[in-house]
Amino acid sequence: METKLFDRDTVATAAQLIAAGEVVAFPTETVYGLGADATDPQAALKVYAAKHRPADNPLIVTVADPAMVARFATITPAAQQLMDQFWPGPLTIILPVLPGRLSKVVTGGLDTAAFRMPANALTREMIRLADRPIVGPSANLSGKPSGTRPEHVLHDFDGAIAGILADGPTQVGVESTVIDMTVQPPAILRPGEVTPEMLEPLVGEVATDHHKVGAKETPKAPGMKYKHYAPTAQVVIVDHPADWPQALKWAAARQQPFGVLATDPVLMTLPAAVPTYSLGADLPAAARNLFAGLRWFDLHPTVTLILAEAFAPTGLGVAYMNRLLKSAGNEHFNPDEN
């Protein structure tokens, strides 16, 4: 299969492929998604196959407007408030599915589904032209760092999907916040750019303890159960700025090629011989560049260890650390042991 690139001039062709049951990757403000007709179980199965994704990991349903959600789910008044305030944007809302409206292939066998209306206008146009919602998991092989640029998607899926709707790099860089509106209090199942402090004025108390999914339990949202975001090299998190000199000595003593994934203030202090990837100047830039950095090291396979900069888990830092911890398998540099 030839994977074709589409843009603003050819978005109608991408929509025709979606309507024909093919898989087309698409841009959002967070990461690229892997799109297929959410009303066609066979099309959705193609996404699972392309990603090598476990069948009990439900797929986000991506829509062009809130009216499209109403065709498939019950929209509560509180959920409507969230849509009015945050859509289009990086918030995914879990709602009860109307009986028989979505295949169990899409919902993972649950009676709920996660809905998202992205800020990217080109993607919303593709969905509108196709006149059906699309499934929208992140466009990466299951367990690997999410794709934030068209070239990332092409690297993972060239020849495996029909096309990529290309619209440059994404702006946020970490996936959308997922809030479950089928429980009380509403629960954030995946942190993102939309924080609890932004949600609570509309829906009241929000649970943020990020439920751990058991081996036999089906997750309500992506990223809750299986290993995620991991490059080939082992990632080790450096928690405090003062730890960097000791962390570098520890890594050098291991006599294995290592690299550093950090912001410019940290990189300015490093020896020139160490391979580095800049996360930018601050936390928003770091969140935007995290997955690109992890993928960059995958293109340099001689590096087998990555030292990565931590941020305080507040605001956007919660989402950044959520992804970094998963990519590292919760491995931290411990200065007291090294």
C-alpha positions as CSV (number, residue, x, y, z in Angstrom):
1,M,0.0,0.0,0.0
2,E,1.2,3.5,-0.9
3,T,0.8,6.0,2.0
4,K,-0.1,9.3,0.4
5,L,0.3,12.8,1.9
6,F,-2.7,15.1,1.9
7,D,-3.0,18.8,2.7
8,R,-5.6,21.6,2.5
9,D,-6.0,21.3,-1.2
10,T,-6.6,17.5,-1.1
11,V,-8.5,17.1,2.2
12,A,-11.6,16.0,0.3
13,T,-9.6,13.0,-1.1
14,A,-8.6,12.1,2.5
15,A,-12.3,12.3,3.5
16,Q,-13.2,10.0,0.7
17,L,-10.7,7.4,1.9
18,I,-12.2,7.6,5.4
19,A,-15.7,7.1,4.0
20,A,-14.3,4.1,2.0
21,G,-13.1,2.4,5.2
22,E,-9.4,3.3,4.9
23,V,-7.1,4.6,7.6
24,V,-5.8,8.2,7.3
25,A,-3.7,9.8,10.0
26,F,-4.7,13.4,11.0
27,P,-3.3,16.3,12.9
28,T,-4.6,17.8,16.1
29,E,-3.3,20.5,18.4
30,T,-1.9,17.8,20.7
31,V,-0.5,14.8,18.7
32,Y,-1.3,13.2,15.4
33,G,-4.1,10.6,15.4
34,L,-4.8,7.5,13.4
35,G,-8.2,7.9,11.8
36,A,-10.8,5.5,10.5
37,D,-14.6,5.5,10.3
38,A,-15.9,5.1,13.9
39,T,-19.2,3.6,12.6
40,D,-17.4,0.8,10.6
41,P,-16.1,-2.0,12.9
42,Q,-13.9,-3.3,10.0
43,A,-12.3,0.1,9.6
44,A,-11.7,0.4,13.3
45,L,-10.0,-3.0,13.3
46,K,-7.6,-1.8,10.7
47,V,-6.4,0.9,13.2
48,Y,-5.9,-1.8,15.9
49,A,-3.9,-3.8,13.4
50,A,-1.8,-0.9,12.2
51,K,-0.9,0.1,15.8
52,H,-0.5,-3.4,17.1
53,R,-2.9,-2.2,19.8
54,P,-4.5,-4.5,22.4
55,A,-8.2,-5.1,21.6
56,D,-9.4,-4.0,25.0
57,N,-7.8,-0.6,24.7
58,P,-10.8,1.6,23.6
59,L,-10.5,4.2,20.8
60,I,-11.3,7.9,21.2
61,V,-14.1,9.0,18.9
62,T,-13.1,12.3,17.1
63,V,-15.9,14.6,15.9
64,A,-16.3,17.7,13.8
65,D,-18.9,19.3,16.2
66,P,-20.9,18.6,19.3
67,A,-24.0,17.7,17.2
68,M,-22.1,14.7,15.9
69,V,-21.7,13.5,19.5
70,A,-25.4,13.6,20.1
71,R,-25.9,11.0,17.4
72,F,-24.0,8.5,19.5
73,A,-24.0,9.4,23.2
74,T,-26.0,11.0,25.9
75,I,-24.8,14.5,26.6
76,T,-25.4,15.6,30.2
77,P,-25.8,19.3,31.1
78,A,-22.4,19.2,32.8
79,A,-20.8,17.6,29.7
80,Q,-22.4,20.2,27.5
81,Q,-20.9,23.0,29.7
82,L,-17.4,21.4,29.1
83,M,-18.0,21.3,25.4
84,D,-19.1,24.9,25.3
85,Q,-16.1,26.0,27.3
86,F,-13.2,23.8,25.9
87,W,-14.2,22.6,22.5
88,P,-12.6,22.7,20.0
89,G,-9.6,21.9,22.1
90,P,-7.5,19.3,24.1
91,L,-10.3,17.8,26.2
92,T,-11.7,14.3,25.7
93,I,-15.0,13.6,27.5
94,I,-16.2,10.1,28.4
95,L,-20.0,9.7,28.0
96,P,-22.6,7.0,28.0
97,V,-23.1,5.5,24.6
98,L,-26.7,5.2,23.2
99,P,-27.6,1.6,22.8
100,G,-26.4,0.1,19.5
101,R,-24.8,3.3,18.1
102,L,-21.2,2.3,18.4
103,S,-19.5,-1.0,17.9
104,K,-17.9,-2.8,20.8
105,V,-14.8,-2.8,18.6
106,V,-14.6,1.0,19.2
107,T,-15.7,1.1,22.8
108,G,-13.5,-1.9,24.0
109,G,-16.7,-3.6,25.0
110,L,-17.8,-0.9,27.4
111,D,-21.1,1.1,27.4
112,T,-19.1,4.3,27.4
113,A,-17.0,6.1,24.8
114,A,-14.5,9.0,24.8
115,F,-15.3,11.9,22.5
116,R,-13.0,14.7,21.3
117,M,-13.4,17.7,19.1
118,P,-9.8,18.8,18.1
119,A,-8.8,22.4,17.5
120,N,-7.2,21.6,14.2
121,A,-9.6,23.0,11.5
122,L,-8.2,20.9,8.7
123,T,-9.1,17.7,10.6
124,R,-12.6,18.9,11.5
125,E,-13.1,19.7,7.8
126,M,-12.1,16.1,6.8
127,I,-14.5,14.7,9.4
128,R,-17.3,17.0,8.1
129,L,-16.7,16.0,4.5
130,A,-16.7,12.3,5.5
131,D,-19.9,12.9,7.4
132,R,-19.0,10.5,10.2
133,P,-16.9,10.5,13.3
134,I,-13.5,8.9,13.2
135,V,-11.6,6.8,15.7
136,G,-8.5,8.8,16.8
137,P,-5.8,7.0,18.9
138,S,-2.4,8.6,18.7
139,A,-0.5,7.9,15.5
140,N,2.3,5.7,16.8
141,L,3.0,2.0,17.2
142,S,1.5,0.8,20.4
143,G,3.8,1.5,23.4
144,K,6.1,3.9,21.5
145,P,6.2,7.8,21.7
146,S,3.3,9.5,20.1
147,G,3.8,11.2,16.7
148,T,3.8,15.0,16.8
149,R,4.9,15.6,13.2
150,P,3.9,14.1,9.8
151,E,7.4,12.5,9.4
152,H,6.9,10.7,12.7
153,V,3.7,9.1,11.4
154,L,5.3,8.2,8.1
155,H,8.2,6.6,9.9
156,D,5.8,4.3,11.8
157,F,3.2,3.6,9.2
158,D,4.6,4.1,5.7
159,G,3.0,1.4,3.6
160,A,0.6,0.4,6.4
161,I,-2.1,3.1,6.1
162,A,-3.7,4.9,3.1
163,G,-2.6,8.4,3.9
164,I,-1.6,11.2,6.2
165,L,-3.4,14.6,6.4
166,A,-0.3,16.7,7.0
167,D,-0.5,20.1,8.8
168,G,3.0,20.6,10.3
169,P,4.0,20.0,13.9
170,T,1.5,20.0,16.7
171,Q,1.3,22.8,19.2
172,V,0.7,21.2,22.6
173,G,2.7,17.9,22.2
174,V,1.0,15.8,24.9
175,E,-2.3,14.1,24.4
176,S,-5.6,15.6,25.5
177,T,-7.0,15.6,29.0
178,V,-9.5,12.8,29.5
179,I,-12.4,13.4,31.9
180,D,-14.9,10.7,32.8
181,M,-18.3,12.3,33.1
182,T,-20.1,9.0,33.8
183,V,-18.9,8.9,37.5
184,Q,-19.4,11.2,40.4
185,P,-17.3,13.1,41.1
186,P,-16.0,13.4,37.5
187,A,-12.6,11.8,37.2
188,I,-9.5,12.8,35.2
189,L,-8.2,9.5,33.7
190,R,-5.4,11.1,31.7
191,P,-3.9,14.6,32.5
192,G,-3.3,17.1,29.7
193,E,-3.2,20.8,29.0
194,V,-6.7,21.3,30.5
195,T,-6.1,21.1,34.2
196,P,-8.4,20.3,37.2
197,E,-8.3,23.9,38.2
198,M,-9.8,24.8,34.8
199,L,-12.5,22.2,35.0
200,E,-13.7,22.5,38.6
201,P,-15.5,25.9,38.2
202,L,-17.8,24.2,35.7
203,V,-18.3,20.7,37.2
204,G,-17.3,21.0,40.8
205,E,-14.8,18.6,42.5
206,V,-12.7,16.5,40.1
207,A,-11.0,13.3,41.1
208,T,-7.4,13.2,40.0
209,D,-6.0,10.0,41.5
210,H,-5.6,8.3,38.0
211,H,-7.2,4.9,38.6
212,K,-4.9,1.9,38.1
213,V,-6.4,-0.6,35.7
214,G,-6.2,-4.3,36.7
215,A,-4.9,-7.0,34.4
216,K,-8.4,-8.2,33.6
217,E,-10.1,-4.8,33.5
218,T,-10.9,-2.8,30.4
219,P,-9.6,0.8,30.6
220,K,-12.1,3.6,29.8
221,A,-9.4,5.7,28.2
222,P,-6.1,5.2,26.4
223,G,-2.8,5.2,28.4
224,M,-4.2,3.7,31.6
225,K,-3.2,0.0,31.3
226,Y,-0.4,-0.7,28.9
227,K,3.2,0.5,28.6
228,H,3.3,3.8,26.7
229,Y,5.7,6.4,25.1
230,A,8.9,4.3,25.5
231,P,11.8,4.7,23.2
232,T,14.3,1.9,22.6
233,A,16.8,3.3,25.1
234,Q,16.2,3.3,28.8
235,V,15.0,6.6,30.1
236,V,16.1,7.8,33.6
237,I,14.6,10.9,35.1
238,V,16.7,13.5,36.7
239,D,14.4,15.1,39.3
240,H,16.4,18.1,40.5
241,P,18.6,20.6,38.7
242,A,21.3,20.2,41.4
243,D,21.5,16.4,40.5
244,W,22.8,16.9,36.9
245,P,26.5,16.9,37.6
246,Q,26.3,13.7,39.6
247,A,23.9,12.1,37.1
248,L,26.3,12.8,34.3
249,K,29.2,11.1,36.2
250,W,27.0,8.1,37.0
251,A,26.0,7.7,33.3
252,A,29.6,8.1,32.1
253,A,30.7,5.5,34.7
254,R,28.3,2.9,33.2
255,Q,30.4,2.9,30.0
256,Q,27.4,2.8,27.8
257,P,26.5,5.5,25.2
258,F,24.1,8.0,26.8
259,G,22.2,11.1,25.8
260,V,20.4,14.0,27.5
261,L,16.9,15.2,26.9
262,A,16.5,18.6,28.7
263,T,15.8,22.3,28.4
264,D,18.3,24.8,27.1
265,P,19.4,26.0,30.6
266,V,20.5,22.4,31.5
267,L,22.1,21.7,28.1
268,M,24.3,24.8,28.4
269,T,26.1,23.2,31.3
270,L,26.8,19.8,29.6
271,P,30.0,18.5,28.0
272,A,30.0,19.0,24.2
273,A,30.6,15.3,23.5
274,V,27.2,14.2,25.0
275,P,24.4,13.7,22.4
276,T,21.5,16.0,23.3
277,Y,18.0,17.0,22.3
278,S,16.7,20.3,23.3
279,L,13.2,20.5,24.9
280,G,13.3,24.2,24.4
281,A,13.3,27.0,27.0
282,D,10.5,26.2,29.4
283,L,7.7,23.7,30.3
284,P,5.3,24.5,27.5
285,A,8.1,23.9,25.0
286,A,9.2,20.8,26.8
287,A,5.7,19.3,26.6
288,R,5.5,20.2,22.9
289,N,8.9,18.6,22.2
290,L,9.0,15.6,24.6
291,F,7.8,12.9,22.1
292,A,9.9,14.4,19.3
293,G,12.9,14.1,21.5
294,L,12.2,10.5,22.5
295,R,11.8,9.6,18.9
296,W,15.0,11.4,17.9
297,F,17.0,9.1,20.2
298,D,15.3,6.1,18.5
299,L,17.0,7.4,15.3
300,H,20.3,7.2,17.1
301,P,20.4,3.6,18.2
302,T,23.9,3.8,19.6
303,V,22.4,5.7,22.6
304,T,21.1,3.1,25.1
305,L,20.5,5.4,28.1
306,I,18.7,8.8,28.1
307,L,18.8,11.2,31.1
308,A,15.6,13.3,31.0
309,E,14.7,16.5,32.8
310,A,11.8,16.4,35.3
311,F,9.4,19.3,36.0
312,A,7.3,20.0,39.1
313,P,4.0,18.1,38.8
314,T,1.8,21.2,38.8
315,G,-0.3,22.6,35.9
316,L,1.0,21.3,32.5
317,G,3.8,19.7,34.5
318,V,1.3,17.0,35.6
319,A,0.8,15.9,32.0
320,Y,4.5,16.2,31.1
321,M,5.5,14.0,34.1
322,N,2.7,11.5,33.4
323,R,4.2,10.8,30.0
324,L,7.8,11.0,31.1
325,L,7.2,8.6,34.0
326,K,5.6,6.1,31.6
327,S,8.4,6.4,29.1
328,A,10.9,5.7,31.8
329,G,9.1,2.9,33.5
330,N,9.3,5.1,36.6
331,E,13.1,5.0,36.7
332,H,14.7,7.9,38.5
333,F,18.3,8.9,39.1
334,N,18.9,8.5,42.9
335,P,21.9,10.6,44.0
336,D,21.9,8.9,47.4
337,E,22.6,5.5,45.7
338,N,25.2,6.7,43.1
